[in-house]
């Protein structure tokens, strides 16, 4: 298995990681135990990973982080949307 | 700002992102709204990012993902530990 394949698998896992959290948050309509900082920092972080990937011409970094950026930006919004939970 | 600097900032953000979640989970002793899949997939994903970083000799990828690996492995454990929550 070459480096690019491992990079693509790594990127796929870290990208899809936030999808079950988005689904769970939308389904339960609760975001009490989620720290706002995680999706917020991840959204900013993966945006920079995409820029870094462009600069070093690294395809796995660019493609896979786009999904993660979308999910974490959405989770940040959902945390605000469900902010009337008892334990914020 | 060169590519390595951007990569280090990106890696720092995505690494420290899980720290506030670890702190919050330990403090509230609740992990109800957290999907087990996010920390689990992230732990496996960043472990592969570290291997990928080693293969392409990319220092930002290696160093920054080590913190993320520790945090997400811990969060996966905490989700199991606090599994007696009402909404798992």
Backbone of each chain as nested JSON, in Angstrom:
{
  "chains": [
    {"id": "A", "residues": [
      {"number": 1, "name": "UNK", "atoms": {"N": [0.85, -1.21, 0.0], "CA": [0.0, 0.0, 0.0], "C": [0.881, 1.253, 0.0]}},
      {"number": 2, "name": "UNK", "atoms": {"N": [0.696, 2.106, -0.992], "CA": [1.55, 3.297, -1.057], "C": [1.024, 4.451, -0.19]}},
      {"number": 3, "name": "UNK", "atoms": {"N": [1.849, 5.482, -0.095], "CA": [1.537, 6.609, 0.781], "C": [0.223, 7.29, 0.421]}},
      {"number": 4, "name": "UNK", "atoms": {"N": [-0.018, 7.476, -0.869], "CA": [-1.245, 8.173, -1.294], "C": [-2.492, 7.391, -0.881]}},
      {"number": 5, "name": "UNK", "atoms": {"N": [-2.442, 6.061, -1.001], "CA": [-3.581, 5.233, -0.59], "C": [-3.842, 5.388, 0.913]}},
      {"number": 6, "name": "UNK", "atoms": {"N": [-2.765, 5.339, 1.712], "CA": [-2.912, 5.512, 3.169], "C": [-3.453, 6.905, 3.487]}},
      {"number": 7, "name": "UNK", "atoms": {"N": [-2.955, 7.913, 2.775], "CA": [-3.442, 9.285, 2.955], "C": [-4.926, 9.405, 2.632]}},
      {"number": 8, "name": "UNK", "atoms": {"N": [-5.358, 8.729, 1.566], "CA": [-6.769, 8.775, 1.18], "C": [-7.659, 8.069, 2.204]}},
      {"number": 9, "name": "UNK", "atoms": {"N": [-7.183, 6.923, 2.741], "CA": [-7.958, 6.215, 3.773], "C": [-8.026, 7.07, 5.048]}},
      {"number": 10, "name": "UNK", "atoms": {"N": [-6.867, 7.635, 5.44], "CA": [-6.813, 8.513, 6.615], "C": [-7.775, 9.684, 6.46]}},
      {"number": 11, "name": "UNK", "atoms": {"N": [-7.715, 10.314, 5.295], "CA": [-8.564, 11.462, 5.029], "C": [-10.041, 11.095, 4.997]}},
      {"number": 12, "name": "UNK", "atoms": {"N": [-10.337, 9.924, 4.444], "CA": [-11.727, 9.458, 4.397], "C": [-12.265, 9.269, 5.816]}},
      {"number": 13, "name": "UNK", "atoms": {"N": [-11.471, 8.612, 6.678], "CA": [-11.899, 8.37, 8.063], "C": [-12.104, 9.68, 8.825]}},
      {"number": 14, "name": "UNK", "atoms": {"N": [-11.135, 10.591, 8.749], "CA": [-11.265, 11.852, 9.489], "C": [-12.36, 12.744, 8.886]}},
      {"number": 15, "name": "UNK", "atoms": {"N": [-12.638, 12.558, 7.621], "CA": [-13.7, 13.349, 6.984], "C": [-15.074, 12.863, 7.391]}},
      {"number": 16, "name": "UNK", "atoms": {"N": [-15.291, 11.552, 7.275], "CA": [-16.621, 11.006, 7.565], "C": [-16.901, 10.955, 9.063]}},
      {"number": 17, "name": "UNK", "atoms": {"N": [-15.861, 11.158, 9.886], "CA": [-16.002, 11.079, 11.349], "C": [-17.095, 11.995, 11.886]}},
      {"number": 18, "name": "UNK", "atoms": {"N": [-17.225, 13.166, 11.301], "CA": [-18.195, 14.141, 11.815], "C": [-19.62, 13.864, 11.33]}},
      {"number": 19, "name": "UNK", "atoms": {"N": [-19.773, 13.035, 10.29], "CA": [-21.106, 12.771, 9.729], "C": [-22.05, 12.115, 10.758]}},
      {"number": 20, "name": "UNK", "atoms": {"N": [-21.609, 11.042, 11.481], "CA": [-22.517, 10.455, 12.476], "C": [-22.916, 11.457, 13.565]}},
      {"number": 21, "name": "UNK", "atoms": {"N": [-21.988, 12.386, 13.887], "CA": [-22.311, 13.4, 14.901], "C": [-23.367, 14.373, 14.38]}},
      {"number": 22, "name": "UNK", "atoms": {"N": [-23.271, 14.747, 13.121], "CA": [-24.275, 15.623, 12.505], "C": [-25.637, 14.927, 12.514]}},
      {"number": 23, "name": "UNK", "atoms": {"N": [-25.659, 13.656, 12.11], "CA": [-26.902, 12.883, 12.064], "C": [-27.518, 12.768, 13.458]}},
      {"number": 24, "name": "UNK", "atoms": {"N": [-26.665, 12.428, 14.459], "CA": [-27.145, 12.261, 15.829], "C": [-27.705, 13.574, 16.382]}},
      {"number": 25, "name": "UNK", "atoms": {"N": [-27.001, 14.674, 16.127], "CA": [-27.443, 15.981, 16.634], "C": [-28.757, 16.404, 15.994]}},
      {"number": 26, "name": "UNK", "atoms": {"N": [-28.903, 16.159, 14.689], "CA": [-30.146, 16.504, 13.988], "C": [-31.307, 15.633, 14.467]}},
      {"number": 27, "name": "UNK", "atoms": {"N": [-30.997, 14.374, 14.757], "CA": [-32.028, 13.414, 15.156], "C": [-32.517, 13.671, 16.574]}},
      {"number": 28, "name": "UNK", "atoms": {"N": [-31.566, 13.884, 17.499], "CA": [-31.921, 14.061, 18.91], "C": [-32.28, 15.507, 19.243]}},
      {"number": 29, "name": "UNK", "atoms": {"N": [-31.877, 16.441, 18.39], "CA": [-32.083, 17.871, 18.634], "C": [-31.472, 18.305, 19.966]}},
      {"number": 30, "name": "UNK", "atoms": {"N": [-30.378, 17.673, 20.325], "CA": [-29.651, 18.017, 21.547], "C": [-28.167, 18.146, 21.247]}},
      {"number": 31, "name": "UNK", "atoms": {"N": [-27.554, 19.176, 21.803], "CA": [-26.113, 19.352, 21.639], "C": [-25.479, 19.733, 22.98]}},
      {"number": 32, "name": "UNK", "atoms": {"N": [-26.161, 19.306, 24.076], "CA": [-25.744, 19.692, 25.428], "C": [-24.307, 19.338, 25.743]}},
      {"number": 33, "name": "UNK", "atoms": {"N": [-23.929, 18.098, 25.44], "CA": [-22.622, 17.599, 25.886], "C": [-21.501, 17.889, 24.893]}},
      {"number": 34, "name": "UNK", "atoms": {"N": [-21.866, 18.555, 23.796], "CA": [-20.855, 18.881, 22.787], "C": [-20.251, 20.244, 23.082]}},
      {"number": 35, "name": "UNK", "atoms": {"N": [-18.927, 20.284, 23.135], "CA": [-18.23, 21.556, 23.299], "C": [-18.251, 22.304, 21.973]}},
      {"number": 36, "name": "UNK", "atoms": {"N": [-18.66, 23.591, 22.038], "CA": [-18.699, 24.426, 20.827], "C": [-17.315, 24.515, 20.177]}},
      {"number": 37, "name": "UNK", "atoms": {"N": [-16.275, 24.406, 21.007], "CA": [-14.912, 24.6, 20.511], "C": [-14.458, 23.512, 19.55]}},
      {"number": 38, "name": "UNK", "atoms": {"N": [-14.932, 22.283, 19.743], "CA": [-14.465, 21.216, 18.861], "C": [-14.853, 21.448, 17.393]}},
      {"number": 39, "name": "UNK", "atoms": {"N": [-16.159, 21.591, 17.068], "CA": [-16.485, 21.833, 15.656], "C": [-15.934, 23.161, 15.133]}},
      {"number": 40, "name": "UNK", "atoms": {"N": [-15.874, 24.175, 16.016], "CA": [-15.386, 25.497, 15.594], "C": [-13.904, 25.438, 15.23]}},
      {"number": 41, "name": "UNK", "atoms": {"N": [-13.094, 24.869, 16.119], "CA": [-11.659, 24.756, 15.855], "C": [-11.375, 23.818, 14.683]}},
      {"number": 42, "name": "UNK", "atoms": {"N": [-12.17, 22.734, 14.59], "CA": [-11.983, 21.8, 13.474], "C": [-12.311, 22.462, 12.133]}},
      {"number": 43, "name": "UNK", "atoms": {"N": [-13.373, 23.269, 12.113], "CA": [-13.748, 23.961, 10.876], "C": [-12.622, 24.886, 10.402]}},
      {"number": 44, "name": "UNK", "atoms": {"N": [-12.083, 25.693, 11.341], "CA": [-10.974, 26.582, 10.983], "C": [-9.728, 25.768, 10.61]}},
      {"number": 45, "name": "UNK", "atoms": {"N": [-9.473, 24.719, 11.389], "CA": [-8.293, 23.892, 11.152], "C": [-8.3, 23.213, 9.797]}},
      {"number": 46, "name": "UNK", "atoms": {"N": [-9.426, 22.575, 9.447], "CA": [-9.47, 21.864, 8.167], "C": [-9.469, 22.829, 6.985]}},
      {"number": 47, "name": "UNK", "atoms": {"N": [-9.995, 24.056, 7.2], "CA": [-9.925, 25.075, 6.145], "C": [-8.45, 25.375, 5.844]}},
      {"number": 48, "name": "UNK", "atoms": {"N": [-7.632, 25.466, 6.904], "CA": [-6.197, 25.696, 6.714], "C": [-5.5, 24.47, 6.12]}},
      {"number": 49, "name": "UNK", "atoms": {"N": [-5.958, 23.263, 6.499], "CA": [-5.408, 22.044, 5.888], "C": [-5.636, 22.059, 4.382]}},
      {"number": 50, "name": "UNK", "atoms": {"N": [-6.813, 22.531, 3.953], "CA": [-7.127, 22.601, 2.521], "C": [-6.158, 23.559, 1.821]}},
      {"number": 51, "name": "UNK", "atoms": {"N": [-5.918, 24.716, 2.453], "CA": [-4.969, 25.691, 1.889], "C": [-3.568, 25.074, 1.827]}},
      {"number": 52, "name": "UNK", "atoms": {"N": [-3.191, 24.39, 2.92], "CA": [-1.879, 23.721, 2.971], "C": [-1.775, 22.666, 1.871]}},
      {"number": 53, "name": "UNK", "atoms": {"N": [-2.825, 21.885, 1.708], "CA": [-2.866, 20.853, 0.666], "C": [-2.702, 21.438, -0.727]}},
      {"number": 54, "name": "UNK", "atoms": {"N": [-3.303, 22.624, -0.93], "CA": [-3.163, 23.307, -2.226], "C": [-1.717, 23.762, -2.441]}},
      {"number": 55, "name": "UNK", "atoms": {"N": [-1.12, 24.289, -1.374], "CA": [0.254, 24.801, -1.477], "C": [1.273, 23.7, -1.755]}},
      {"number": 56, "name": "UNK", "atoms": {"N": [1.081, 22.529, -1.145], "CA": [2.039, 21.429, -1.381], "C": [1.524, 20.449, -2.448]}},
      {"number": 57, "name": "UNK", "atoms": {"N": [0.405, 20.834, -3.102], "CA": [-0.181, 20.03, -4.182], "C": [-0.474, 18.6, -3.724]}},
      {"number": 58, "name": "UNK", "atoms": {"N": [-1.155, 18.493, -2.588], "CA": [-1.466, 17.181, -2.022], "C": [-2.969, 16.912, -2.125]}},
      {"number": 59, "name": "UNK", "atoms": {"N": [-3.323, 16.043, -3.071], "CA": [-4.725, 15.794, -3.369], "C": [-5.531, 15.22, -2.197]}},
      {"number": 60, "name": "UNK", "atoms": {"N": [-5.015, 14.179, -1.471], "CA": [-5.79, 13.64, -0.353], "C": [-6.174, 14.706, 0.674]}},
      {"number": 61, "name": "UNK", "atoms": {"N": [-5.233, 15.583, 1.01], "CA": [-5.498, 16.636, 1.99], "C": [-6.625, 17.563, 1.54]}},
      {"number": 62, "name": "UNK", "atoms": {"N": [-6.615, 17.926, 0.272], "CA": [-7.612, 18.868, -0.248], "C": [-9.005, 18.241, -0.277]}},
      {"number": 63, "name": "UNK", "atoms": {"N": [-9.123, 17.113, -0.989], "CA": [-10.431, 16.495, -1.22], "C": [-11.135, 16.069, 0.066]}},
      {"number": 64, "name": "UNK", "atoms": {"N": [-10.384, 15.389, 0.935], "CA": [-11.024, 14.797, 2.106], "C": [-11.416, 15.848, 3.141]}},
      {"number": 65, "name": "UNK", "atoms": {"N": [-10.638, 16.932, 3.243], "CA": [-10.959, 17.934, 4.252], "C": [-12.172, 18.792, 3.905]}},
      {"number": 66, "name": "UNK", "atoms": {"N": [-12.578, 18.763, 2.64], "CA": [-13.751, 19.548, 2.228], "C": [-15.019, 19.03, 2.928]}},
      {"number": 67, "name": "UNK", "atoms": {"N": [-15.17, 17.7, 3.015], "CA": [-16.333, 17.101, 3.687], "C": [-16.321, 17.481, 5.171]}},
      {"number": 68, "name": "UNK", "atoms": {"N": [-15.137, 17.357, 5.776], "CA": [-14.971, 17.678, 7.189], "C": [-15.304, 19.14, 7.476]}},
      {"number": 69, "name": "UNK", "atoms": {"N": [-14.895, 20.023, 6.573], "CA": [-15.194, 21.455, 6.722], "C": [-16.698, 21.685, 6.746]}},
      {"number": 70, "name": "UNK", "atoms": {"N": [-17.418, 21.051, 5.819], "CA": [-18.868, 21.195, 5.756], "C": [-19.553, 20.693, 7.018]}},
      {"number": 71, "name": "UNK", "atoms": {"N": [-19.158, 19.498, 7.459], "CA": [-19.768, 18.888, 8.649], "C": [-19.528, 19.734, 9.901]}},
      {"number": 72, "name": "UNK", "atoms": {"N": [-18.299, 20.197, 10.08], "CA": [-17.969, 20.925, 11.3], "C": [-18.547, 22.336, 11.314]}},
      {"number": 73, "name": "UNK", "atoms": {"N": [-18.659, 22.94, 10.147], "CA": [-19.322, 24.241, 10.058], "C": [-20.802, 24.066, 10.42]}},
      {"number": 74, "name": "UNK", "atoms": {"N": [-21.406, 22.969, 9.928], "CA": [-22.809, 22.67, 10.233], "C": [-22.999, 22.387, 11.72]}},
      {"number": 75, "name": "UNK", "atoms": {"N": [-22.082, 21.608, 12.317], "CA": [-22.171, 21.284, 13.749], "C": [-22.053, 22.535, 14.615]}},
      {"number": 76, "name": "UNK", "atoms": {"N": [-21.182, 23.465, 14.207], "CA": [-21.046, 24.725, 14.94], "C": [-22.377, 25.472, 14.924]}},
      {"number": 77, "name": "UNK", "atoms": {"N": [-23.018, 25.493, 13.771], "CA": [-24.315, 26.131, 13.643], "C": [-25.38, 25.441, 14.481]}},
      {"number": 78, "name": "UNK", "atoms": {"N": [-25.362, 24.102, 14.479], "CA": [-26.354, 23.323, 15.24], "C": [-26.187, 23.533, 16.737]}},
      {"number": 79, "name": "UNK", "atoms": {"N": [-24.933, 23.664, 17.183], "CA": [-24.677, 23.916, 18.609], "C": [-25.312, 25.239, 19.034]}},
      {"number": 80, "name": "UNK", "atoms": {"N": [-25.234, 26.252, 18.169], "CA": [-25.878, 27.543, 18.441], "C": [-27.398, 27.401, 18.383]}},
      {"number": 81, "name": "UNK", "atoms": {"N": [-27.874, 26.639, 17.384], "CA": [-29.309, 26.483, 17.154], "C": [-29.982, 25.778, 18.336]}},
      {"number": 82, "name": "UNK", "atoms": {"N": [-29.291, 24.791, 18.925], "CA": [-29.846, 24.043, 20.059], "C": [-29.275, 24.547, 21.382]}},
      {"number": 83, "name": "UNK", "atoms": {"N": [-28.938, 25.847, 21.441], "CA": [-28.268, 26.408, 22.617], "C": [-29.187, 26.547, 23.828]}},
      {"number": 84, "name": "UNK", "atoms": {"N": [-30.504, 26.37, 23.619], "CA": [-31.445, 26.487, 24.732], "C": [-31.521, 25.207, 25.571]}},
      {"number": 85, "name": "UNK", "atoms": {"N": [-30.555, 24.333, 25.357], "CA": [-30.489, 23.123, 26.172], "C": [-30.157, 23.503, 27.61]}},
      {"number": 86, "name": "UNK", "atoms": {"N": [-30.489, 22.633, 28.542], "CA": [-30.259, 22.922, 29.961], "C": [-28.779, 23.115, 30.266]}},
      {"number": 87, "name": "UNK", "atoms": {"N": [-27.956, 22.191, 29.785], "CA": [-26.525, 22.308, 30.031], "C": [-25.815, 22.733, 28.755]}},
      {"number": 88, "name": "UNK", "atoms": {"N": [-25.537, 24.005, 28.638], "CA": [-24.839, 24.52, 27.46], "C": [-23.347, 24.482, 27.722]}}
    ]},
    {"id": "B", "residues": [
      {"number": 1, "name": "UNK", "atoms": {"N": [3.784, 33.947, 4.519], "CA": [3.632, 32.724, 5.33], "C": [3.815, 31.489, 4.429]}},
      {"number": 2, "name": "UNK", "atoms": {"N": [4.781, 30.64, 4.743], "CA": [5.035, 29.488, 3.869], "C": [4.129, 28.298, 4.203]}},
      {"number": 3, "name": "UNK", "atoms": {"N": [4.205, 27.284, 3.359], "CA": [3.313, 26.128, 3.488], "C": [3.476, 25.414, 4.827]}},
      {"number": 4, "name": "UNK", "atoms": {"N": [4.725, 25.262, 5.281], "CA": [4.956, 24.545, 6.544], "C": [4.314, 25.272, 7.728]}},
      {"number": 5, "name": "UNK", "atoms": {"N": [4.398, 26.615, 7.714], "CA": [3.775, 27.403, 8.789], "C": [2.262, 27.201, 8.796]}},
      {"number": 6, "name": "UNK", "atoms": {"N": [1.652, 27.264, 7.615], "CA": [0.199, 27.049, 7.496], "C": [-0.163, 25.636, 7.94]}},
      {"number": 7, "name": "UNK", "atoms": {"N": [0.645, 24.663, 7.549], "CA": [0.421, 23.278, 7.959], "C": [0.499, 23.115, 9.47]}},
      {"number": 8, "name": "UNK", "atoms": {"N": [1.458, 23.815, 10.097], "CA": [1.605, 23.726, 11.549], "C": [0.427, 24.385, 12.272]}},
      {"number": 9, "name": "UNK", "atoms": {"N": [-0.05, 25.526, 11.749], "CA": [-1.219, 26.189, 12.349], "C": [-2.457, 25.302, 12.175]}},
      {"number": 10, "name": "UNK", "atoms": {"N": [-2.639, 24.772, 10.964], "CA": [-3.769, 23.873, 10.69], "C": [-3.735, 22.675, 11.638]}},
      {"number": 11, "name": "UNK", "atoms": {"N": [-2.565, 22.07, 11.753], "CA": [-2.407, 20.903, 12.609], "C": [-2.626, 21.226, 14.077]}},
      {"number": 12, "name": "UNK", "atoms": {"N": [-2.168, 22.42, 14.489], "CA": [-2.368, 22.837, 15.878], "C": [-3.862, 22.976, 16.177]}},
      {"number": 13, "name": "UNK", "atoms": {"N": [-4.595, 23.632, 15.269], "CA": [-6.041, 23.822, 15.46], "C": [-6.783, 22.491, 15.506]}},
      {"number": 14, "name": "UNK", "atoms": {"N": [-6.522, 21.614, 14.538], "CA": [-7.24, 20.337, 14.507], "C": [-6.803, 19.419, 15.656]}},
      {"number": 15, "name": "UNK", "atoms": {"N": [-5.584, 19.632, 16.166], "CA": [-5.117, 18.83, 17.3], "C": [-5.766, 19.26, 18.598]}},
      {"number": 16, "name": "UNK", "atoms": {"N": [-5.735, 20.567, 18.867], "CA": [-6.26, 21.067, 20.139], "C": [-7.783, 21.065, 20.161]}},
      {"number": 17, "name": "UNK", "atoms": {"N": [-8.42, 20.882, 18.992], "CA": [-9.884, 20.918, 18.888], "C": [-10.57, 19.964, 19.856]}},
      {"number": 18, "name": "UNK", "atoms": {"N": [-9.976, 18.793, 20.056], "CA": [-10.617, 17.788, 20.906], "C": [-10.378, 18.029, 22.4]}},
      {"number": 19, "name": "UNK", "atoms": {"N": [-9.411, 18.871, 22.731], "CA": [-9.087, 19.12, 24.148], "C": [-10.278, 19.721, 24.919]}},
      {"number": 20, "name": "UNK", "atoms": {"N": [-10.94, 20.795, 24.396], "CA": [-12.1, 21.331, 25.124], "C": [-13.205, 20.289, 25.318]}},
      {"number": 21, "name": "UNK", "atoms": {"N": [-13.341, 19.371, 24.327], "CA": [-14.361, 18.324, 24.449], "C": [-13.997, 17.328, 25.55]}},
      {"number": 22, "name": "UNK", "atoms": {"N": [-12.723, 16.994, 25.665], "CA": [-12.259, 16.103, 26.737], "C": [-12.516, 16.755, 28.095]}},
      {"number": 23, "name": "UNK", "atoms": {"N": [-12.158, 18.043, 28.211], "CA": [-12.345, 18.791, 29.464], "C": [-13.826, 18.839, 29.842]}},
      {"number": 24, "name": "UNK", "atoms": {"N": [-14.681, 19.183, 28.845], "CA": [-16.119, 19.291, 29.103], "C": [-16.707, 17.945, 29.53]}},
      {"number": 25, "name": "UNK", "atoms": {"N": [-16.313, 16.879, 28.84], "CA": [-16.844, 15.549, 29.154], "C": [-16.419, 15.108, 30.554]}},
      {"number": 26, "name": "UNK", "atoms": {"N": [-15.154, 15.364, 30.908], "CA": [-14.656, 15.005, 32.24], "C": [-15.357, 15.827, 33.322]}},
      {"number": 27, "name": "UNK", "atoms": {"N": [-15.628, 17.098, 33.028], "CA": [-16.214, 18.011, 33.997], "C": [-17.7, 17.702, 34.221]}},
      {"number": 28, "name": "UNK", "atoms": {"N": [-18.454, 17.496, 33.124], "CA": [-19.902, 17.279, 33.241], "C": [-20.258, 15.813, 33.5]}},
      {"number": 29, "name": "UNK", "atoms": {"N": [-19.303, 14.912, 33.24], "CA": [-19.539, 13.474, 33.352], "C": [-20.739, 13.019, 32.502]}},
      {"number": 30, "name": "UNK", "atoms": {"N": [-20.931, 13.687, 31.4], "CA": [-22.001, 13.33, 30.472], "C": [-21.455, 13.242, 29.059]}},
      {"number": 31, "name": "UNK", "atoms": {"N": [-21.887, 12.222, 28.329], "CA": [-21.468, 12.093, 26.93], "C": [-22.672, 11.697, 26.08]}},
      {"number": 32, "name": "UNK", "atoms": {"N": [-23.879, 12.077, 26.57], "CA": [-25.13, 11.663, 25.927], "C": [-25.217, 12.044, 24.454]}},
      {"number": 33, "name": "UNK", "atoms": {"N": [-24.877, 13.319, 24.167], "CA": [-25.102, 13.84, 22.811], "C": [-23.931, 13.599, 21.867]}},
      {"number": 34, "name": "UNK", "atoms": {"N": [-22.901, 12.958, 22.398], "CA": [-21.728, 12.683, 21.566], "C": [-21.877, 11.328, 20.886]}},
      {"number": 35, "name": "UNK", "atoms": {"N": [-21.696, 11.323, 19.562], "CA": [-21.716, 10.068, 18.82], "C": [-20.39, 9.344, 19.04]}},
      {"number": 36, "name": "UNK", "atoms": {"N": [-20.475, 8.066, 19.408], "CA": [-19.269, 7.259, 19.619], "C": [-18.406, 7.221, 18.357]}},
      {"number": 37, "name": "UNK", "atoms": {"N": [-19.045, 7.353, 17.199], "CA": [-18.323, 7.213, 15.934], "C": [-17.336, 8.33, 15.665]}},
      {"number": 38, "name": "UNK", "atoms": {"N": [-17.636, 9.533, 16.131], "CA": [-16.718, 10.635, 15.833], "C": [-15.328, 10.424, 16.455]}},
      {"number": 39, "name": "UNK", "atoms": {"N": [-15.229, 10.268, 17.806], "CA": [-13.884, 10.038, 18.358], "C": [-13.237, 8.748, 17.874]}},
      {"number": 40, "name": "UNK", "atoms": {"N": [-14.064, 7.714, 17.643], "CA": [-13.517, 6.424, 17.205], "C": [-12.914, 6.522, 15.801]}},
      {"number": 41, "name": "UNK", "atoms": {"N": [-13.685, 7.097, 14.875], "CA": [-13.19, 7.254, 13.504], "C": [-12.016, 8.229, 13.444]}},
      {"number": 42, "name": "UNK", "atoms": {"N": [-12.08, 9.295, 14.271], "CA": [-10.98, 10.258, 14.29], "C": [-9.694, 9.622, 14.821]}},
      {"number": 43, "name": "UNK", "atoms": {"N": [-9.834, 8.792, 15.852], "CA": [-8.648, 8.125, 16.41], "C": [-7.963, 7.246, 15.366]}},
      {"number": 44, "name": "UNK", "atoms": {"N": [-8.774, 6.433, 14.654], "CA": [-8.207, 5.578, 13.596], "C": [-7.666, 6.434, 12.445]}},
      {"number": 45, "name": "UNK", "atoms": {"N": [-8.415, 7.462, 12.092], "CA": [-8.019, 8.332, 10.982], "C": [-6.701, 9.049, 11.238]}},
      {"number": 46, "name": "UNK", "atoms": {"N": [-6.566, 9.66, 12.42], "CA": [-5.325, 10.407, 12.696], "C": [-4.137, 9.464, 12.866]}},
      {"number": 47, "name": "UNK", "atoms": {"N": [-4.395, 8.234, 13.317], "CA": [-3.311, 7.239, 13.398], "C": [-2.757, 6.974, 11.99]}},
      {"number": 48, "name": "UNK", "atoms": {"N": [-3.681, 6.879, 11.008], "CA": [-3.25, 6.695, 9.623], "C": [-2.582, 7.956, 9.061]}},
      {"number": 49, "name": "UNK", "atoms": {"N": [-3.053, 9.153, 9.497], "CA": [-2.403, 10.402, 9.075], "C": [-0.952, 10.424, 9.549]}},
      {"number": 50, "name": "UNK", "atoms": {"N": [-0.719, 9.918, 10.764], "CA": [0.643, 9.881, 11.317], "C": [1.527, 8.968, 10.459]}},
      {"number": 51, "name": "UNK", "atoms": {"N": [0.985, 7.795, 10.085], "CA": [1.729, 6.862, 9.219], "C": [2.001, 7.518, 7.856]}},
      {"number": 52, "name": "UNK", "atoms": {"N": [0.964, 8.186, 7.324], "CA": [1.108, 8.887, 6.043], "C": [2.183, 9.969, 6.144]}},
      {"number": 53, "name": "UNK", "atoms": {"N": [2.157, 10.73, 7.241], "CA": [3.154, 11.779, 7.478], "C": [4.569, 11.228, 7.528]}},
      {"number": 54, "name": "UNK", "atoms": {"N": [4.696, 10.039, 8.132], "CA": [6.011, 9.386, 8.194], "C": [6.48, 8.973, 6.796]}},
      {"number": 55, "name": "UNK", "atoms": {"N": [5.551, 8.445, 6.0], "CA": [5.895, 7.969, 4.654], "C": [6.309, 9.103, 3.713]}},
      {"number": 56, "name": "UNK", "atoms": {"N": [5.625, 10.266, 3.863], "CA": [5.987, 11.39, 2.974], "C": [6.923, 12.371, 3.687]}},
      {"number": 57, "name": "UNK", "atoms": {"N": [7.412, 11.977, 4.871], "CA": [8.354, 12.792, 5.654], "C": [7.812, 14.2, 5.9]}},
      {"number": 58, "name": "UNK", "atoms": {"N": [6.551, 14.256, 6.387], "CA": [5.907, 15.547, 6.635], "C": [5.76, 15.777, 8.139]}},
      {"number": 59, "name": "UNK", "atoms": {"N": [6.597, 16.665, 8.67], "CA": [6.655, 16.886, 10.115], "C": [5.35, 17.413, 10.727]}},
      {"number": 60, "name": "UNK", "atoms": {"N": [4.686, 18.441, 10.101], "CA": [3.433, 18.932, 10.696], "C": [2.395, 17.833, 10.882]}},
      {"number": 61, "name": "UNK", "atoms": {"N": [2.247, 16.974, 9.879], "CA": [1.27, 15.882, 9.95], "C": [1.553, 14.944, 11.117]}},
      {"number": 62, "name": "UNK", "atoms": {"N": [2.819, 14.616, 11.306], "CA": [3.192, 13.662, 12.358], "C": [2.973, 14.248, 13.749]}},
      {"number": 63, "name": "UNK", "atoms": {"N": [3.619, 15.388, 14.017], "CA": [3.605, 15.974, 15.353], "C": [2.212, 16.349, 15.841]}},
      {"number": 64, "name": "UNK", "atoms": {"N": [1.451, 17.033, 14.973], "CA": [0.169, 17.564, 15.424], "C": [-0.891, 16.481, 15.604]}},
      {"number": 65, "name": "UNK", "atoms": {"N": [-0.812, 15.431, 14.804], "CA": [-1.836, 14.391, 14.919], "C": [-1.669, 13.501, 16.154]}},
      {"number": 66, "name": "UNK", "atoms": {"N": [-0.488, 13.555, 16.77], "CA": [-0.257, 12.749, 17.973], "C": [-1.172, 13.203, 19.12]}},
      {"number": 67, "name": "UNK", "atoms": {"N": [-1.324, 14.532, 19.287], "CA": [-2.208, 15.078, 20.332], "C": [-3.651, 14.659, 20.057]}},
      {"number": 68, "name": "UNK", "atoms": {"N": [-4.051, 14.807, 18.796], "CA": [-5.406, 14.456, 18.39], "C": [-5.7, 12.974, 18.634]}},
      {"number": 69, "name": "UNK", "atoms": {"N": [-4.711, 12.137, 18.361], "CA": [-4.87, 10.695, 18.595], "C": [-5.135, 10.407, 20.07]}},
      {"number": 70, "name": "UNK", "atoms": {"N": [-4.357, 11.047, 20.943], "CA": [-4.53, 10.862, 22.386], "C": [-5.901, 11.312, 22.858]}},
      {"number": 71, "name": "UNK", "atoms": {"N": [-6.315, 12.506, 22.421], "CA": [-7.606, 13.063, 22.84], "C": [-8.773, 12.198, 22.373]}},
      {"number": 72, "name": "UNK", "atoms": {"N": [-8.741, 11.772, 21.12], "CA": [-9.865, 11.019, 20.573], "C": [-9.929, 9.588, 21.1]}},
      {"number": 73, "name": "UNK", "atoms": {"N": [-8.769, 9.012, 21.401], "CA": [-8.754, 7.695, 22.044], "C": [-9.371, 7.823, 23.437]}},
      {"number": 74, "name": "UNK", "atoms": {"N": [-9.015, 8.917, 24.144], "CA": [-9.565, 9.165, 25.486], "C": [-11.079, 9.401, 25.431]}},
      {"number": 75, "name": "UNK", "atoms": {"N": [-11.533, 10.184, 24.441], "CA": [-12.968, 10.466, 24.297], "C": [-13.77, 9.201, 24.0]}},
      {"number": 76, "name": "UNK", "atoms": {"N": [-13.184, 8.32, 23.186], "CA": [-13.845, 7.045, 22.895], "C": [-14.029, 6.261, 24.195]}},
      {"number": 77, "name": "UNK", "atoms": {"N": [-12.995, 6.248, 25.025], "CA": [-13.068, 5.58, 26.322], "C": [-14.094, 6.214, 27.243]}},
      {"number": 78, "name": "UNK", "atoms": {"N": [-14.135, 7.553, 27.252], "CA": [-15.073, 8.282, 28.119], "C": [-16.521, 8.036, 27.7]}},
      {"number": 79, "name": "UNK", "atoms": {"N": [-16.741, 7.923, 26.389], "CA": [-18.089, 7.652, 25.89], "C": [-18.579, 6.282, 26.409]}},
      {"number": 80, "name": "UNK", "atoms": {"N": [-17.691, 5.307, 26.44], "CA": [-18.032, 3.998, 27.004], "C": [-18.221, 4.097, 28.515]}},
      {"number": 81, "name": "UNK", "atoms": {"N": [-17.343, 4.849, 29.18], "CA": [-17.358, 4.976, 30.635], "C": [-18.658, 5.631, 31.125]}},
      {"number": 82, "name": "UNK", "atoms": {"N": [-19.141, 6.624, 30.373], "CA": [-20.375, 7.328, 30.745], "C": [-21.562, 6.791, 29.953]}},
      {"number": 83, "name": "UNK", "atoms": {"N": [-21.511, 5.51, 29.586], "CA": [-22.544, 4.934, 28.71], "C": [-23.878, 4.738, 29.409]}},
      {"number": 84, "name": "UNK", "atoms": {"N": [-23.91, 4.866, 30.765], "CA": [-25.165, 4.699, 31.497], "C": [-26.033, 5.954, 31.462]}},
      {"number": 85, "name": "UNK", "atoms": {"N": [-25.687, 6.885, 30.55], "CA": [-26.523, 8.072, 30.378], "C": [-27.871, 7.658, 29.815]}},
      {"number": 86, "name": "UNK", "atoms": {"N": [-28.862, 8.524, 30.007], "CA": [-30.215, 8.214, 29.541], "C": [-30.259, 8.04, 28.027]}},
      {"number": 87, "name": "UNK", "atoms": {"N": [-29.685, 8.975, 27.301], "CA": [-29.68, 8.887, 25.834], "C": [-28.298, 8.502, 25.349]}},
      {"number": 88, "name": "UNK", "atoms": {"N": [-28.102, 7.23, 25.049], "CA": [-26.797, 6.776, 24.552], "C": [-26.808, 6.827, 23.039]}}
    ]}
  ]
}
